[in-house]
Structures are given as structure tokens and as C-alpha cells.
Amino acid sequence: MGRPMDDLSRRQFLEGAVRASAAVTAGLGAATAVGASPAASKRRVGANDKIVLGLIGCGGQGASNMRRMMDFPEIQVAALCDVDKSRMPGDIRDVTVKYGKQPELYQDYRKLLERKDIDAVIIGTPDNWHALNLIHAMEAGKDAFCEKPISHDIVEAKAMAGAVKHYNKIVQVGSWQRSTGEFYSAIDYVRSGKLGKIVQARAWRTDDNRPGVHSPQPVPSYFDYDMWVGPATFTPYVPEHTHGQWRWFLNFGCGEAGDWGVHMMDIALLGMSKDQDLVMPVEATTCGGKLAYPDDPRTAPDTTVTIYRFKNPDFVMTWETGRDHVGRDGSGLEWIAADGKSCMAWRGGWMVREPDGKQIPVESIPVPNDHWQNWLDCLKSRQQPRSSLASMAQTTIVCHLSNVSLLAGETVHWSKEKMDIVGRAGKHTGSYGRQYRAPWRLPIYTV
Ligand SMILES: NC(=O)c1ccc[n+]([C@@H]2O[C@H](COP(=O)([O-])OP(=O)(O)OC[C@H]3O[C@@H](n4cnc5c(N)ncnc54)[C@H](O)[C@@H]3O)[C@@H](O)[C@H]2O)c1
């Protein structure tokens, strides 16, 4: 059975918007001062070919994706890359055991991308690196599995979507909720019209993260910390604020909006859309800040409410981060109909309720969580996968608008046609576009 998100017959985000010649303002590899090799691999994967993978970023999620892919007989993992060598031993061991051969090891992903035998890469780096990792992978002729949120800011998201389109590569984003039964069933129910006319959506996440006050430390010899910082603004090495904890610092990550908002708002938006080309808000307003933990060094807000307004269809969506979650899961989303009926979904379940809270019996559609299989299938069929980069660029931009409005302190306006903020409000913020630290620079593929 086809899934709603697999319908690629309709208009896709950006389809036709990228000029065939893609007037790139940064060169095709060669002009990127610190870019990947311009010698892009031309190899296309045949239905029965081995697919050779490299992993960039051997942290929690990158390694988890790699292990999922190692379950498939067609996959061969040939190379691992991490700027911190201390993060690699478990992955080196497992890959060596599986294939009877140690993978090649890299600290600089550009060297990995130079290898002609590598067909595709998994990008599991922190958010500050996704744009360069992905665009350089496209320039080097690779397909990719890129973690969410696709980018650190809006300018990057657009450049990435342009690059994927220009190089015609297959990119799955790690928003695996698109592939699980509870979210699939809820989206299908809402799209079928059974809930009625939807006027409101809400998505939320409880946030209790306090990285704490810690001092800078000497950088260990096995860690290329300057490369870890990459295009972000340089800050001294504080171990407790580095691996895993970068999320709470807007210089590197996007706070809860990019961490969980990108999962939960994605499902809410899919329910309100016909296909992967998502409905986009016309404006976003965020209130909040570091209200609960003002003394913690995190720079991402801990308490926020963002109100998004949509036109055609007309509805409002809220994104909330806070501390309590009484009577509901710590993260989730809900659609509310004009008559007060609602459909709620969270990791592990979904339900439909009358306005008085009484549950309406519903049937779940049993589908396997085949997010990684879907990428593998698409590498062979050359169709864009269920979480295409183009579609997830839209969700990611919606999430960035939450931070943009908070940082700007005013309402920001979005145009789907222009794929940009309308007016000046918000354009000065780091969540709209960051100043790249030299020598790094973002290749701009226009859309
Ligand atoms: N899809 C999901 O459910 C899910 C869950 C968790 C995390 N994620 C995403 O996965 C990504 C990684 O998150 P994580 O929690 O695994 O982070 P992490 O900090 O544990 O791991 C990131 C790894 O990347 C390495 N790295 C940093 N810069 C690099 C570079 N330039 N080249 C090579 N390696 C580099 C780091 O040293 C680290 O080992 C994030 O974008 C995050 O949002 C997705």
C-alpha cells in the first residue's frame, strides 16, 4: 500500500524552481576554498550492485543510522570519519567484524568524499555542519542520508535544497517519524477528512536541559576541535557543552525547535498537506526565552510559545516548549477540528477524541518502520525518498522561524512563493543566516 508521504506524482517543493543550469554563486567544487574534490563520481547504483557507504560523524545518531544500514546485504560500510577519534572505536569494531575488514578512517570528511568508490554518505554531525557536509557530498557526486534538522539556519536550508536539485541526488532526512505506524495512521486519518475541518494544530516538547556552568579545558590531542566548531563562531572548548550538548547553544544547534520541533511540527504539517510539498505559514510570532533557567549557560530558549498563522487552508499552529506535560506525552502533536474533535499523536500512539475527551475508536494501519529501507530502495529506483531533503527543508524552515521571531523580538512574515522572509524583520538573526567563520563559506545554489 502506498503511503501518503510516498506520493511523488504531485508537485514537489522547489520542483522547477531551480534553473537547470543552476546559477551557482559559489563554484562547482573548485571555487569552494575548503570544499570537496571537484571530481564528482558519476557512478549510478544498479539494482543488484553493492552500495558503498561512508559515515560522517560517529556520534549517537550517525552510528545508529549506520547500524540500521548494515542490516542490508547490499550495503558495505567502507569509511568512517569523526573529528574526535575517541568516538570511533565502537564503530570501527562493529564494521570490522561485519565485513572482515577495517574501514578507512578519516578526521576530515573532505578526504572521505574524494574516494570514488563511496556511493553515499550518512551525515550524523551536529547541526552547524550539515549544510557543508551535504553540499560538498553533492558536489562530490554522492547520495546522502542527512540528519535533521537539515540545517542550522534558513539560508543554509535553501542552499542545500538547491544543491540536491542541481546534482539530482537522492537524499533521505533522518525524520523517521514519517515512517512509523502511529504517525502514518494519524496523518492518514486527518487527510481522509474524518476529523472534519481543522482549524488548529499544536506541537510541544518538554525541555529540562541544563548543561550547567563549566570551564574551558585544554583540547585533547585526538580531537580536532577547530574542525568541530567548523563554520560556527569559535568558542573555547568546554567538554560538557560539546558532544550531545551542542543542541542547547544556538551557535551550533537550534534548541528544541530544531531538535524535537522538527519531528513533531513535521507530522502536524504533513497532516495539513496533500503530499510532501508542505503548507507553509505566512507569519510566526514567538514569546519566551531563558525563563526557567536564566543562570544556565545554554543560549537556546527553555520556554517558548510560537504561533504560526496559515492561509489556504486557514488555521493556526502553536509550538510550545516548557516543563510540564500533565496528561500527555513529553512530546507530541494534535490537530483540532472546528467542532472540537481532536486527533493526538506521539511516539508510541495516537488517539481521536470527542470535545468532551471521550475516545473515538480508530484502527491503526500496520506499517513497518522502514525509513532506512526506503532510502535504500530510492538509491536504486532514483526516486526521492519519504523524507526528501526538499520537503524537510520546508519543515526545518518552519522550525527556524520560531527562533528567528524570538531573536528578532517581532513577528516574521514568510512567502512560500519567494521561499524567503518578506520584509526585514528577522533577517538579521543567526537563525536566518549566520556569518561563516573563515575559511569556511557556504556555496549558494539558488532556488
Ligand atoms: N533522527 C533522530 O531521531 C535523531 C536523534 C538524535 C540526533 N539526531 C540528529 O543527529 C545529529 C547528531 O546528533 P548526535 O546526538 O548524534 O550528536 P553527537 O554530538 O553525539 O555526535 C556528533 C558527532 O559528529 C562529530 N563531528 C562533529 N563535526 C564533525 C565533522 N566536521 N566531521 C566529522 N565528524 C564531526 C562529533 O565529534 C560527534 O562524534 C544532529 O543533527 C541531531 O539533531 C537525530
Ligand as a Chemical Component Dictionary entry (heavy atoms), coordinates in Angstrom:
data_LIG
# 
_chem_comp.id                   LIG 
_chem_comp.type                 NON-POLYMER 
_chem_comp.pdbx_formal_charge   0 
_chem_comp.three_letter_code    LIG 
# 
loop_
_chem_comp_atom.comp_id 
_chem_comp_atom.atom_id 
_chem_comp_atom.alt_atom_id 
_chem_comp_atom.type_symbol 
_chem_comp_atom.charge 
_chem_comp_atom.model_Cartn_x 
_chem_comp_atom.model_Cartn_y 
_chem_comp_atom.model_Cartn_z 
_chem_comp_atom.pdbx_ordinal 
LIG N1  N1  N 0  16.541 11.433 13.847 1  
LIG C1  C1  C 0  16.617 11.372 15.157 2  
LIG O1  O1  O 0  15.760 10.826 15.832 3  
LIG C2  C2  C 0  17.814 11.990 15.831 4  
LIG C3  C3  C 0  18.115 11.658 17.169 5  
LIG C4  C4  C 0  19.260 12.229 17.728 6  
LIG C5  C5  C 0  20.033 13.114 16.993 7  
LIG N2  N2  N 1  19.675 13.416 15.711 8  
LIG C6  C6  C 0  20.485 14.349 14.910 9  
LIG O2  O2  O 0  21.720 13.706 14.601 10 
LIG C7  C7  C 0  22.774 14.671 14.554 11 
LIG C8  C8  C 0  23.872 14.246 15.525 12 
LIG O3  O3  O 0  23.346 14.233 16.824 13 
LIG P1  P1  P 0  24.057 13.368 17.975 14 
LIG O4  O4  O 0  23.168 13.433 19.150 15 
LIG O5  O5  O -1 24.455 12.027 17.449 16 
LIG O6  O6  O 0  25.358 14.290 18.219 17 
LIG P2  P2  P 0  26.763 13.887 18.839 18 
LIG O7  O7  O 0  27.385 15.122 19.346 19 
LIG O8  O8  O 0  26.600 12.730 19.776 20 
LIG O9  O9  O 0  27.571 13.306 17.578 21 
LIG C9  C9  C 0  28.056 14.103 16.539 22 
LIG C10 C10 C 0  29.400 13.542 16.100 23 
LIG O10 O10 O 0  29.841 14.271 14.956 24 
LIG C11 C11 C 0  31.236 14.527 15.115 25 
LIG N3  N3  N 0  31.599 15.675 14.272 26 
LIG C12 C12 C 0  31.408 16.997 14.503 27 
LIG N4  N4  N 0  31.847 17.718 13.457 28 
LIG C13 C13 C 0  32.330 16.842 12.547 29 
LIG C14 C14 C 0  32.906 16.969 11.256 30 
LIG N5  N5  N 0  33.084 18.157 10.670 31 
LIG N6  N6  N 0  33.315 15.846 10.607 32 
LIG C15 C15 C 0  33.162 14.620 11.179 33 
LIG N7  N7  N 0  32.613 14.436 12.402 34 
LIG C16 C16 C 0  32.195 15.530 13.067 35 
LIG C17 C17 C 0  31.417 14.775 16.590 36 
LIG O11 O11 O 0  32.752 14.651 17.005 37 
LIG C18 C18 C 0  30.487 13.696 17.166 38 
LIG O12 O12 O 0  31.158 12.467 17.352 39 
LIG C19 C19 C 0  22.129 16.002 14.920 40 
LIG O13 O13 O 0  21.831 16.728 13.763 41 
LIG C20 C20 C 0  20.853 15.619 15.637 42 
LIG O14 O14 O 0  19.831 16.581 15.524 43 
LIG C21 C21 C 0  18.607 12.869 15.122 44 
# 
loop_
_chem_comp_bond.comp_id 
_chem_comp_bond.atom_id_1 
_chem_comp_bond.atom_id_2 
_chem_comp_bond.value_order 
_chem_comp_bond.pdbx_ordinal 
LIG N1  C1  SING 1  
LIG C1  O1  DOUB 2  
LIG C1  C2  SING 3  
LIG C2  C3  SING 4  
LIG C2  C21 DOUB 5  
LIG C3  C4  DOUB 6  
LIG C4  C5  SING 7  
LIG C5  N2  DOUB 8  
LIG N2  C6  SING 9  
LIG N2  C21 SING 10 
LIG C6  O2  SING 11 
LIG C6  C20 SING 12 
LIG O2  C7  SING 13 
LIG C7  C8  SING 14 
LIG C7  C19 SING 15 
LIG C8  O3  SING 16 
LIG O3  P1  SING 17 
LIG P1  O4  DOUB 18 
LIG P1  O5  SING 19 
LIG P1  O6  SING 20 
LIG O6  P2  SING 21 
LIG P2  O7  DOUB 22 
LIG P2  O8  SING 23 
LIG P2  O9  SING 24 
LIG O9  C9  SING 25 
LIG C9  C10 SING 26 
LIG C10 O10 SING 27 
LIG C10 C18 SING 28 
LIG O10 C11 SING 29 
LIG C11 N3  SING 30 
LIG C11 C17 SING 31 
LIG N3  C12 SING 32 
LIG N3  C16 SING 33 
LIG C12 N4  DOUB 34 
LIG N4  C13 SING 35 
LIG C13 C14 SING 36 
LIG C13 C16 DOUB 37 
LIG C14 N5  SING 38 
LIG C14 N6  DOUB 39 
LIG N6  C15 SING 40 
LIG C15 N7  DOUB 41 
LIG N7  C16 SING 42 
LIG C17 O11 SING 43 
LIG C17 C18 SING 44 
LIG C18 O12 SING 45 
LIG C19 O13 SING 46 
LIG C19 C20 SING 47 
LIG C20 O14 SING 48 
# 
